Each structure stands twice: as C-alpha cells, then as structure tokens.
Amino acid sequence: MKRAVYAGSFDPVTNGHLWMIREAVELFDELVVAVGVNPEKHCTFSVGERVDMLRAVTRGFDKLRVDVFENQFLVDYAQSAGANYIVRGIRTASDYEYERTMRYINSDLHPDITTVFLLPPREYAEVSSTMVKGLVGPHGWENVIRQYLPEPVYRKLMAMYTPK
C-alpha cells in the first residue's frame, strides 16, 4: 500500500492546501493529512478547530484521514503512521531550498520514506495561511479572502472576525 503524509499547520486550511490534498489523494492509496503542532508558533485557530476545518473540507475523500502530531520530526511521524511517502508543496524558490534540505535530512533519518514534491498551479502558488490572515481587517477584506478559502473555512473566519 502506498500511504503518504501531507502535513502542515493548516491555520487555516486554504484552497492551496485543498489542491495539494486532491492531487495527493489521486497519487496514493491512502493519505494522512496531519496537523503539526509547533508550540513556538502562535496559531489563530486551536488544534481542534484546524482538525474540524480539515475534516469539513475533505469529507468526500474516502482514502483520507486527518490526524495530529507534535514534538516529533515529520519523518518520524510518517514512519509511525506507516507512510512510505511525505508530500510537500513547492510554491517559491525559497520553499524549494528549504524542502530540498529537509528531504535530505529526512532521507538520512529514514531512507525508506520518499518525499514527493508537488507544484501548485499559478492560482494557488501565492496562497498561504499567513497571506490570508494578513488580508483580514481593511475595508472589503471579506470579499478579498473568499477566493482563497474553502467555504467552511471562510464561514469560520467570518464568524471569528465579524462584529456581532
């Protein structure tokens, strides 16, 4: 069985993440979408909220499960999940440099786990959770971010930032 892990903070999950998930589901027998918990990183959404959002936007994928990992290297988590592959997205040259280095380190730790890089199409190449959160606030932000987020995530952000 070809099982892969696609990991991230998903704070929040974007259409770019969803594109990666759709592609990976087609490539592998099973995909584990893993929310990585980094205690050094301040997140807008709790781990539970991020898991719930991921489950909401991936409901139709039967070869997928959502999980959480913390305090371990991604490659160690992948091995514990029985994965033979790690899926990573490359949007920019700096992503490539970072991911290339991590691929070699991961290979040193677990040579049996292969890293697969996916290049998103142009419309998702600049989309990141940080970018989306940075757009919240100025007049008209609600319409601007809508194109970057799956509907359940958009509604969650609207509920969080719209005055009652």
C-alpha positions in Angstrom: 0.0 0.0 0.0 1.3 3.5 -0.9 0.5 5.7 2.1 1.5 9.3 2.2 1.5 12.1 4.8 0.8 15.7 3.9 1.5 17.8 7.0 1.2 21.5 7.9 -0.2 23.8 10.5 -3.3 24.5 8.3 -4.0 27.7 10.2 -6.4 28.0 8.4 -6.7 25.5 5.5 -6.6 27.3 2.2 -7.6 26.4 -1.4 -3.9 25.8 -2.0 -3.9 23.1 0.7 -7.1 21.6 -0.7 -5.4 21.5 -4.2 -2.5 19.6 -2.7 -4.9 17.2 -0.9 -6.8 16.5 -4.1 -3.7 15.7 -6.0 -2.2 13.5 -3.3 -5.4 11.5 -2.9 -5.1 10.6 -6.6 -1.5 9.6 -6.3 -1.7 7.4 -3.2 -3.7 4.5 -1.8 -4.2 6.4 1.5 -3.4 10.0 2.5 -2.9 11.1 6.1 -3.4 14.9 6.5 -1.5 15.7 9.6 -1.8 18.9 11.6 1.6 19.6 13.1 1.6 21.3 16.5 4.5 23.7 17.0 4.5 25.2 20.5 6.7 28.0 19.3 4.1 29.1 16.7 1.2 31.3 17.6 -1.9 30.0 15.8 -5.1 31.7 15.2 -7.2 28.5 15.5 -6.9 25.8 18.1 -5.7 22.3 17.0 -9.3 21.1 17.4 -10.6 23.8 15.1 -8.0 23.1 12.5 -8.8 19.4 12.6 -12.5 20.2 12.3 -12.0 22.5 9.3 -9.8 19.9 7.6 -12.5 17.2 8.1 -15.2 19.6 6.8 -13.3 20.3 3.6 -12.2 16.7 3.0 -15.4 14.9 3.8 -15.8 13.4 0.3 -12.4 11.7 0.3 -12.6 8.1 1.4 -8.9 7.4 1.1 -8.0 10.2 3.6 -7.8 10.6 7.3 -6.9 13.6 9.4 -4.5 13.3 12.4 -2.4 15.4 14.7 1.3 15.1 15.7 3.5 17.1 17.9 7.0 17.1 19.4 8.5 14.8 16.7 10.1 15.2 13.3 7.7 14.8 10.4 9.6 11.9 9.0 9.4 10.1 12.4 5.6 10.7 12.4 5.4 9.4 8.9 7.1 6.2 9.9 4.8 5.8 12.9 1.8 6.3 10.6 3.1 3.6 8.3 3.7 6.0 5.5 6.2 5.4 2.7 5.9 9.0 1.3 5.8 12.6 2.5 4.0 15.1 0.3 5.3 18.7 0.2 4.3 21.7 -1.8 6.8 24.0 -3.6 5.5 27.5 -4.3 8.7 29.5 -4.4 12.4 29.2 -4.8 12.8 29.6 -1.0 10.3 26.7 -0.5 12.4 24.6 -2.8 15.7 25.3 -0.9 14.1 24.6 2.4 12.3 21.5 1.3 15.3 20.1 -0.6 17.4 20.3 2.6 14.6 18.7 4.6 14.3 15.9 2.1 17.9 15.0 2.5 17.7 15.2 6.3 14.6 13.0 6.2 16.4 10.5 4.0 19.3 10.3 6.4 16.8 9.5 9.2 14.5 7.2 7.3 15.8 6.2 3.8 12.7 4.1 3.2 10.4 7.2 3.1 10.3 9.2 -0.1 9.5 12.9 -0.3 7.3 13.9 -3.2 7.1 17.5 -4.3 4.0 19.0 -6.0 4.0 22.4 -7.7 0.6 24.0 -7.4 -0.9 25.8 -10.4 -0.5 29.6 -10.7 -3.7 30.5 -8.9 -2.5 28.8 -5.7 1.2 29.5 -6.0 1.0 32.6 -3.8 -1.7 31.4 -1.4 -0.7 30.7 2.2 -2.4 30.8 5.5 -0.2 33.7 6.6 -1.1 35.7 3.5 -4.8 35.1 4.0 -4.7 36.1 7.7 -2.7 39.2 6.7 -5.6 40.3 4.5 -8.1 40.4 7.3 -9.1 43.8 8.6 -9.2 46.5 5.9 -12.5 47.5 4.4 -13.6 44.9 1.9 -11.4 42.1 3.3 -14.4 39.7 3.4 -14.6 39.7 -0.4 -10.9 39.5 -0.9 -10.2 36.4 1.1 -13.2 34.4 -0.1 -11.4 33.3 -3.3 -8.5 31.8 -1.2 -10.6 29.7 1.2 -12.9 26.7 1.1 -16.4 27.7 2.1 -16.5 26.2 5.6 -13.2 27.9 6.4 -14.4 31.2 5.0 -17.5 31.0 7.2 -15.3 30.2 10.3 -13.1 33.2 9.6 -16.2 35.4 9.1 -17.7 34.3 12.4 -14.4 34.9 14.1 -13.7 38.4 12.8 -17.1 39.9 12.0 -18.5 42.1 14.9 -21.7 40.6 16.4 
